[in-house]
Amino acid sequence: MTNLNLKTHDSNSKAPKTSLKSLPSTPLLHLVRNTLPISQEQVARLLKVSSRTVARWEKSNSGPERQEQRERLARLQEIIELGTKVYTPEGLREFFSTPLPEFGNKTAFDMFFIGDYEAVLSALAADYEGLGG
């Protein structure tokens, strides 16, 4: 289990529960960029498009149409959803940017860019289990 600002397990939490899966692509792009936080250029690298394409999606309230891009966004969405159950906002940002042994001393961001979302989900799941979740 990583040693980053973990939340304490509180089943009576009054935090609003928003299902990320219900978000359309454009708000999801903004959520991903603000939660991780990453730039349009980094989102473009993750989705394998130009930064101009990401800017156009955000400006026109559209989003990716290709299945592969939608799947990558869905994986990031899962990671954010689990990560917000485990970590404080600061702890989650630290988790994404800290080199960890379970990632071969790479960061979660590095794992995203090589396409290994499963390793990040596994690490978050292990931390969640450690909370008694």
N, C-alpha and C positions, 0 to 999 in steps of 0.2 A: 504494500500500500504506500502511496506517495505521501509525503509530509507537507502538504500545501493546505491552506486555509479551508479545511473541511467544515461542512455544516454539521451540526449535531443533529441526530435523528430526532425529529419532532413530528409525530403523526398528527398533532393538532395545529399544525402551521396554518395561519390564516392568509398566507400568500395567495394571490389570485392564480388560478390554474388556467392557463391558456393552452389549448392544444395546438402545437406548432403545425401539425399535419393539416389543419384547416386553413392555413395561411396560403394565399396565392403566391406565385413566384416572386413578384416584385417586393411585397413586404418581407418575404422570406430572405431575399437578397439583402435587404436593409438589415434585417435581424442578424443574419450571418455576419455581415460586415461590422455591425456594432458590438455583437457579443464576443467575437473572436479577438479583438477587432482586426480587420484586415482591409486593405485598400481595394479599390476597383481593379487595379492591376493584378493584385494577388488573387482576387476572385476570378479574373480572366484566365490566369494561369491554371487555377483549379478546374475551370470549366472548359479550358482549351479553346478560348475565343480571344478576340482583341479586347483591350480595355475600352475602346470606343463602343464595342458591342454591349458591354456591361453598362456603360453610361447611357446608351440609347435605351436599354431595357428599363433602367431606373427612371429615366426621364419620361418615357412613353407609357409607363405602367404596364409593360408587357414582360415577358420573361423568356427563358429558353424553351424552344420547341423540341429540340432533339432529345430523345429518350435518355441517352447517356448523360447529358447535362442535368436533366431532371433527377436522375438517379443519384448523381453526385451531390446535388442540393439536398436530396432526401437523406443521404448518409450524414451530411453535416447537420441537418435538422435533428436526427436521432442523437448525434453526439452532443449537441447543445442541450437537448431536452434532458438527457441523462446527466450531463455535466452540471446543469443548474440544480439538480436534485442532490448532488454530492458536494459541490463547492459554493462558496460565496462568490460574487462576481469577480472580486480581486483574485481569489484563489483559482477560479477557472481560467482567467487570463494568464496567471502564473503557470498553471498546468499546461496550457497550450504552448508556452514559450520556454519552458524549462527542459533541458536535455535530461532524459530519464533512462535508467538502465534497461527497462523493459522495451525501450525503443532503440536499443543499441546506441545509447547516448545521443540520440536525435531528439528533436522536439516533436510534439504532436503536429505542429505546423509542417515540419519536414515530412512526417508520415502522410499528411494530407497530399502534399505535392508529389509523393511517389505512389499515391493511390492506395495506401494501406490504412483504410478507415477501420478495419476490423481490429487491428492492434490497439488503436485509440479507444474503441468501444470496449474492448476487453479490459484495458487498464482502468477505465472509468467504472466498469461493472465490478471489478475487484474492490475498488475503493468504496463503491456503494454497498457491497456485501459487508465490508469492514465497518460500516455505519450501522449495520443491523437492518438494512433496507430490505 
